[in-house]
Amino acid sequence: MSNVPAQQQSNRLDRRKARTRAALIRAAQTLIAEGRTNVPILEITQAADVGMGSFYNHFETKEQLFEAAVEAVMDAYGELLDNLTADIEDPAEVFACSFRLTGRLHRREPELSQVLLNNVFRLLSADNGLAPRVRRDIAAAVDAGRFDVEDLDVAVTMSAGALLGLGHLLHAQPARDVEETTDRVAEDLLRMFGVPRQRARRICALPLPDLDAAPGDGSAA
């Protein structure tokens, strides 16, 4: 019994640390989305509503914080895509579904979209998040004979470039139909990867999983 109060105090401290870290990461994600990564640490802690000293309990530098913020949001979104595509057997359809959902993300979650757009090329070399999932899905489609791809690195780069260009287009033209435009880009990618025109069109016309019904929302805590 004598250890219970100490254990409870430790648990409260752990929860408080977790809340502080989450607040710092959310503040960093907002700043990244706004393109304001040169702000001083004091401004970050003020945005997170935590003390300056709390920052150094979790991160050594603001660059470390921003890296953690990007990783958190990309990991969360990548896990969401994995859950939504888990029941799809055709790897070409998995790739197309993930791309089509991510394209719609640019309008559905504009702040998350900006995090992605501001870091898309750095994410290409990341060991977690979206990049390894894109690589995995393309490789699976190649192994299954669904894609004709000679250089996996080039295919991943093409996919990232298409997603980046699509995001900028949708932000620049808010009246543009996000679903039609995203599906057209996805169809063109499939055709570049060797999928016949009619099959690519059919794949990109398939119903998409319901994001609202998925566990979580793709955000990073």
Salt bridges, closest charged atoms under 4 A:
GLU34 OE1 - ARG36 NH1 2.83
GLU43 OE2 - ARG36 NH2 2.07
ASP82 OD2 - ARG133 NE 2.86
ASP82 OD1 - ARG136 NH2 2.83
ASP90 OD1 - ARG146 NE 3.18
ASP90 OD2 - ARG199 NH2 2.97
GLU93 OE2 - ARG202 NH2 3.40
ASP137 OD1 - ARG136 NE 3.03
ASP153 OD1 - ARG135 NH2 2.72
GLU180 OE2 - ARG184 NH2 2.64
ASP183 OD1 - ARG100 NE 2.84
ASP183 OD1 - ARG104 NH1 2.95
GLU187 OE2 - ARG201 NE 3.16
ASP212 OD1 - ARG108 NH2 2.56
